Amino acid sequence: MLLLDKDDCPFCWKVRIAAAELGLALEIVAASSEEGKAGVARHSPQGTAPVLVDGDLGIWESAVIVEYLDDRGGGRLVGGDAETRARARLLQVFSDRVVGEGLREVVFEKRSKPQDQWDLERIARGEKTWRGHLGWLEAALGEAEFFLGDFSVAECALYPRFALAGKFGVGVDERHPKLRSWFGRLHDRPSITASRPKG
């Protein structure tokens, strides 16, 4: 299987974590390379990475890629009963569509400009949105080691968001001790370290 990848993209990182956790080998091709651009253009109507190519099949949505990999790798990340699978999918959607939206304002502003040109209001709005979701996530985690009892798609999706938040100065703080512990436990997990962005 071939992954058309952008190294620092949280959607791509989620896919790499899932593959590593499941022990599935992926050939990684940078989406910015000539081969990657051609593959993205061929398989993704969105024109973005990640794209998983398996034979003639091209999958261009990260959540669908993770479920496909899970099906190929034994069903450990989304498995369980119908309620557990629904919770797994909801946490992934929450990460991708809700948590990611606020955080991207911070990341995009800080990543794309020198500090003296940052739009501080945009950063403050993004941080407020990001931090506003942490209480819900803390409650969803509760006293558990992982969001769904065992390492799941929730960790694949959420860990990259938390790592990016820390990298760009808005990491989880002492107001959310359960999330801090969760993040710390995952930091050296083999699937996380194997898939971590190189930059």
N, C-alpha and C positions, 0 to 999 in steps of 0.2 A: 504494500500500500504506500502511496505517495502523498505527502502532506505539503501543500503549497502554503507557505508559512511566512509570517512576519514576526520576527523574534520577540519584540517587546509588546506585542498585542495580547491583551488578556484573554481574548477569545481563542487565539492560537495556543497560548500557554495552557489554557484549560484542556485543549485537545491533547497536547503533549503530556500533561500530567496523567490524563486518563489512559493513554496508550502505555505509558511507563508503568502505571499501577497495575495494568492488566497483562503486562509482559508482552505487548504486541510491538513488533518492529515496524517503524515507519521510515521511509526514505524522505528526508526533509529537503525541500527545495525552496529557496527564498522566492517569495512572490514578486520581488523586485527584479529578479534575474530574467533573462529573455525566455527561458523555459517556463519560469513561474508566471510571467505576464501572459504568455500564450495559453497556459493551462487555466488561469483565472478567467481570461476572456472566453475560453471555450466552455467552461463548466459553471461559471457563476453569473447569474443574471444581475446580481448586485455589484459585480466587479470588484469584490473584496476577498481577502483571505480571512479565515482559513478555507481551504478547499481540500477535501480528501478525495483522492482518485484511487479507485480499486477496480482494475480492469476497465470496462466501459462505463462504470458508474462514477459520477462526480457528485459529491455532496458538498453543498456550499453554505450550510447553516451549522454553526458550531454545536448547538444543542442536539441536532440530528446526527452530527458526526459522532458525538460522545455516545449516544445511544446505539449507533451502529457498531462502534468499537466495543461497547459493552456486550452487545449480542454476539460479536465475534470472540470475545474474551471470557465468556462464562456468566455474564449477567450479575456481577458483584456490585456494580456501581449504581444501578437503578433498580436492582432486583427487589425481592420481597413481595408482600401482598399488594393489592390494589391501592390501599391507603398509603403505604410506604412509597410506592412508585409515584403517586400523585404528589406527595410531599417533596420528593426528590425533584420532580419536574418544576414544582412551584418555586423551590429555592433557587434552581438554576435560572428560571425566568426572572425572579427577583434580583438576582445578581446581574444578569445581562441587561435588563430593561429598566430597572429602578436604581439600584445601587450604582451601577456604571454611569448613569446619566449625570449625576452630580459630580462624581469623581472625575469624569472626563473634562469638566470645565477647569478644574485645577491642573490636571495633567497637560491638557492641550495648551493652556496659557503658559505654564512654566517650561514645558518642553520645547516650545516653538519660538521663544523670544528670550533675549537677554534680560536679566533681572530688572534693569532700569526701565524696561519697556513693558513690564507686566501690568495687566489690567487688574488692580488689586480688588476692585469691586466684583469682577467676575470670579476671581479666586475665592473671595469671601462667600459669595453666593454658592459656589460649588462645594466649599468646605461645609457650610451650614447644611446643605442638602445631604451630603455624605454622612455627616455626624448625626443628622436627624434619623437615619435608618439604623444606626448602631443599637439603639435600645430595643428595637424590634428583633434584630438578629440575636442580641444577648438573651432575650426571652425565649426565642426559638431554640437556641442551644440549650438553655437551662443548665442542669448539672451534668449533662452528658459529655463524653469525651469528643464525640463527633455529632454532627447535626442529626443524623439518622441512626445513631447507635454505633455503626461502623463507618469507616471511610467510604465516602460515596461521591456521587456527582456534585453534591453540594460543596464539598471541599475542593473538588476540581475547579468549580466555577468561582468560588469565593476567595480562595487563597490568593490568586493573582491580583484581585482587586485590593486586598489588604496589603500585599507586598508593594503594589504601585502607590498606594496611599502613603506608606512609610517612606518610600523613595522620594516622594514629592512633598514631604513634610507635614502630612496630615494623618499619620498613623493612629491606630487605636490607642487610647490612653487609659489612665487608671480609673476613669469613670466606668469602664466596661471590663472588669477583671476577668470575667469568664471568656470573653472574646480574646483578650490578651493571652490567656493561658492556652486557648485553642490555637492561636496563631503560633505561639512559641513551640507547641508540641509538633506542629507540622513542619517547622522550619528545616529540620534535618531529615525529614522522611525521604527515603531514597527516590521515590517518584518525583518529589518536588525538586530535589537537588539535581537529578538527571535532566529535568526539563527546564530548569531555570534559564532565563534569557542571558545571553553572553555579554550583552552591553551594560 
